[in-house]
Amino acid sequence: MTSSNTFDVAIVGGGLIGCSAAFELSAGGARVIVLDRQQPGRESSWAAAGMLSPGPDSPTSTMLVPLAQESLRLYPQFVAAIEEASGKRTSFAQEGALEVFHGTSGEAARDDFIAEHRRLGLSAEPIRLESARSMERSLNSAAGAIAWLREECTVDPRALMDAVLSAAINRGAQIRGDCGVTSLLFDGRRCAGVTASGQSISAGHVVIAAGCFSGQMENGIARYAPTRPVRGQMLSLRHPDVRLTRVLRSANGYLVPRLDGRILAGSTLEDAGFTKSVTADGLQKILSAAVELAPALASAELLETWAGLRPGTPDDLPILGSTDTEGLTVATGHYRNGVLLAPVTAKLVREWITGGNASVDIEVFSPLRFQNREAHSGSAKIKSVRR
């Protein structure tokens, strides 16, 4: 008889990455448990805006583009499987996005942006202001140069998280909230499970997917997953005369529509430790960027404010792959791209665990790349970000 605390796979972290991996693994008949220090799905997955944008937003993130493109390609079938298994909707939409470039140098910046996207194999094209405003009539009539990104999509991360949880459970995965993992268990040099809330849980494989909390575990996990919290503040608005269909975005911020008429606005990028409070300064920056994109929002109703903790890494790239400890795999550090990268990460985790060949080259994201580096944190200065 199998012990109630013995599993094929133990996943540390019950966010979108961990639960998507559980969904994938359970489909193959694996006995999977997901362990989360709080209510599953209430950290960066719950706080995200849900833009599915494979384009780079920094020089470093160009290395992420092939993985992001593959994950976006997988998204329709991923969502279809989740919705079928859960019976719940995710508000996935394929409506594209408008990128706005302000100022006198806006046209040159737009042209450089489009050239870089095309170099990377991403769809981007210039669009006249009149055409953009015919698509989104709330767009600022004084907006500068604009790029049309027709392949970009959105999803409601809260709805998706709820659906993924239900889908994983319906496939047989066990989810335990308020069950923080403190250390790994070993059988010789092989990882053989975890200690969670004082209990020993045996597993043939352990997957670390605990976001910004990944590096806090004992047994030297930080050498594989030196994650840190990066706070992002967000807010939602409603205005009876502003009904967006697609994402509006600039270097200063973004607007993401929801089907019920809400408009999400974000975001900040702050090294503020594990503090999730919102600040007057942060919200002011977000509101200024929102009104710059859609001036009518100056009189919008402020519905909600919140903050989440993104899992940052020393090089701002995900940490994905097997370690030099047998039985231990890492899938964390997705920073601003966790929602986008959920489908491909879940697929890769299944491939690693079941012994198959990885379908995507992820060597650059290996957990072993930090062995001879010293993790570092960035500036505490607040600035706006695209995701």
N, C-alpha and C positions, 0 to 999 in steps of 0.2 A: 504494500500500500504506500502511495506517495504521501509524504508529509505535507501538512498544510503550509509549511514554510519552506518548501523545496520547489524550485522553478527551473525551467530551462534558461530563462533570461530575467534578470532584475534590472529595471531601468530606474536610474536615480534622477528624478525630475519629472513632474507631471504637467509641464507646459505643452505647447503645440508640438514641439520637436519630439519630446518623450512619448506623448500619447499617439502621435502619428506613427512612430516607430513600432509601438505596441500593436497598433492596428495592422500594420504590414506583417509583423512577425506572427501574430495570432492567426492570420489568414492561412499560414502554412502549417498550423497545428501546434506551434510552440506554446508552452505554458509560460505566460508572461505576467510579471507583476510590475506595477509602476508605483514608485514611492515618492511622495512629495512632502516637504516640510510644512506646508500649509494646505489650504484648499487648492486642488489642482487647477491650473489654468489662470491663476490670479496674479501673475507677475507680468513680465513683458508681453506675453501673449494677449492678456486682457487689455493692456494699455495701448497696443499698437493701433495705427490708423488703417492699415490694410491695403496700402498701395503695393501693387505687384509690378515693380519697375526694375528690369534687369540692367539698366544703364548704370555706369559708374558715377559716383558723386565725389570721388577723390582720386588722385593718381594711383594710390595703392589698390583701390577697389577694381581697377581694370582687370586684375588677375581673377576676380570673382565672376566676371561676365559669362564665360562659358558655362559655369555651374548654374548661374542664375537663369540663363537662357534655357538650359535643359529643364530646370524646375518649372519655369513658366510654361514650357511645352507640355509638361506632365499635369499641369493644374486642372484642366477640364476633366480628365479622366479620374484624377485624385478626388476632386469635388464630387463627381458623379458617384464614385464608390462610397464616399463618406455619407452622402445624402441618402443613398439606397440602404446602407447598413444601419443608419441611425433614424431614418424617417424625418430628418430635420433639414431645414434650408440653411444655406451659408451666405446668401446674397452675393454670390460670385457674379461679376459683370465684366464684359469685355468691351469697354467703351472708349479706350484710349485716354490720352492726357494732353494737356496744353502746357507747355513750358514757356514762361514769360521772362523776357530779358529787359530790364528797365535801364534808363539812362541814355546818354548820348552815344555810348559805345555798345548799346544793346544789339544792334544789327551785326556787328563784328563778332560779339560774344555768341550770338545765335548761330552764326555761320560756322564758328569754330566748334561749337557744341554738336551741330549736325555732322560736320566732317568727322569728328571723333566717333560718334555713334555709328556712322557708316563704315568707318575703318574697322570697328569691332563687330560688324555684321548685324547691327541693330537698325531698325526702321526709324527714320526721322526725316522730316521734310519741313521747309519753311511754309508758313501760311500767313495770308494777309489778315490784318486786324479785323476787317469787315467780315471775312469768312469765319474767323474765330468767334466773333460776336454773334454770328448767325447760329453757331453751335451752342454758345453759352452767353445769353444776352446780359447776364450780370457781370461779365468781364469788364474791367475798367476800360472806358472809352479812350483813356490816355495811355493804355498799355503800350509798351515798346515793341520790339521784335518778338515774334512768337514761333515756336517749333511745335509741330503736330506729331505726336508719338502714338500712332494708331494701334500698336500691338499691346500697349499696356492695359492692365486689368486692375480690378479691385475686389476685395472680399471683406466681409464684416468679421474681424478676428474673434469677437466675442461669440457670435453665432457659430463660426467655424469651430472654435474651441469646444463649445457645448456639443456640437455634432460629432466631433472627433472623439470626445470622451464617451459619448453614448455608443458610437460605432465600435470603439475598442472593447468596451464592456460586452456589447452584443456578440462580438467575435470570441469572447472568452477571456479577455485580459482582466486581471484583477487590479483595481486601483485603490490605493490606500493614501488618504490625505492625513494631515497632521501626524506624519510619520517620517521625521527627519532622519536621514542617513548620516551617521557620524564617522564611520570607518569601514574599510574593506576587510573581508575575511580571506585567509589564504590557506591553501593546501600545498605545502612546500612553497614553490615559487609561483604557483598558479593562483590567480584570483578565483575564489570559490564562493563568493557571496558578499553580503554586507551586514553591518549591525545597524538596525533602525529602531529607534524608540526602545532601546534595551533588548531587542530581540535579534537573534541570529537568523538570517534568511539565506539559505543555500541556493546557489544558482550556477549553472554551467557557464554562463556568460554574464558580465556586468557591463552596462552601458551608462556612462556618465553624461547626463543631459540636463544638468541642474542650473543652466544659465549662469548668472553672475555669482551664484553660490557654489559653483563647481569646485573652485579652488580652496574652499574652506574645510573640506573633509580632511581627515587624518591620513596617514600612510603616504604622505608626500604626493598627493594628487596634484598639487599646484605645479609640479614640474611638468605635468602633461597638460594641465588646464589652468593656466594663470589668468583666470578671468577676474574682471573687476566690474562694479556697478557703474553704469553711466545713466544718469537720470534724464528722462525726457518728460517735459510737461506738455499737457494737451488740454484742449477744451472743445466743447460742442456748442453750436449756435443754431438758432432757428429764426427765419425771417419769412413772412408770408409771401413776399415778392421775389425771393431768391430760391430757385429750384435748379440746382446743378445736376447735370447728368454725368459729368466726367471730372477727373482731377484737374485742378488749376494749381500750378506750382511755379515758384521762382526761387532764386538763391536765398530769399529771406524766410520762406515758409511755404505752406501748402494748404489746400482745401480739398477735403475728400467727402463726397456726398454719400448719404445713406438713403435707402429706399423710402424710409418714413419721413423724409424731408429734413432731417438733421444734417448739419454740415460740421464735420470735424476739422479743426484747425490745429496746426502744430508747426514746429515743435522745438524744444531746446535740447542741447547736448551739454551735460554738466557732470563733472566729477564731484559729486556731493556725498560720497559714501553711500550708505544704505538708507539715507533719508529720502522719503518719497513725498514730502510736502511740496505744494505749489507755492510760488513766490510772486509778489506783485511785479517784480522786474521781468520774470519769465513770461507771465501772462500778458504783460504790456507788449513785449516783443512779438508774441504770437498774434495778438489782436491787430497790431500795426501792419503786420504782413498780410493778414486776412483782408483788412480794409483796402490795402494797396491793390490786392487782386480783384476784389469785388466791393466797391465803395458802399453799396447799399447795406452791407453788413455792419456799418457803423451804428445802425439802429436796431440790430438783431437782438433777440433775447438770448442771454447767456444761460445755457441749460445745465452744464456740468463742467467741472474742472478736475483734472486728476494728473498723477505722475506715475511713471513706471520705471523700472530699472533694466536697461538693456545690458546684455553680457558683452562687455568690451574685452579686447585682448591686446597684448603689446603691439601687434602690427595691424589691428583692426580687421583681421581676417578670421573666418571660422576655424575651429579646431575639430578635425574630422579624421577618424581612422583608428586602426588598431595601435596598441602600444607595444612596448617591449616586455610587458607583463602579460603572460598568456591568460586569456579569458577576459581581458579588460579592453574595452573600446570607448572612445570619446566622441561625442557629437554635441558640441556646445560652442559658445563664443560667437554666435551668429550676429551679434551686434545689432545693426539696424535692419537686418534682412531675414529674421527668423521666420516670419510669416511666408515670405516669398520662397525660402529654401526648404520649407517643411516637406513637400513631396519628394524632392530628390534626396534629402537627408534620410527620410524614412526608407526609401528604396535602397540606399547605400548601406544602412544599418542591417537591413535584411540580408543583403548580399554578403556582408562581412560575417554575420553570425552563422549563416547557412553554408559558408565555405565557398560561395561563388565568386567569380571575378567581378571586381567593381566595374560598373558600366560607364563610369566617368573617371577621368584622371584627377585624383585629389592629392597628389603627392605634396603640392605646395601648402596644403592645409594640415599636414601630418602633426599629430600631437608631439612627435619627437623633435620638432624643429626648435623647441624651447630648451632643450637639455643644456645647451651651453650659453643660454641668454639669461639676462636678469630682467624679470618682469618690471615694467615701469608704468606709471600712471601719467595722464596728461594734465593740462591746465584746468584750473577750476573756473575759468571764465565762462560765463553763459554766452552761447551763440545759437543762432537758429540753424536748423538742419532740414534737409529735404524729407527724411524719413524718421 
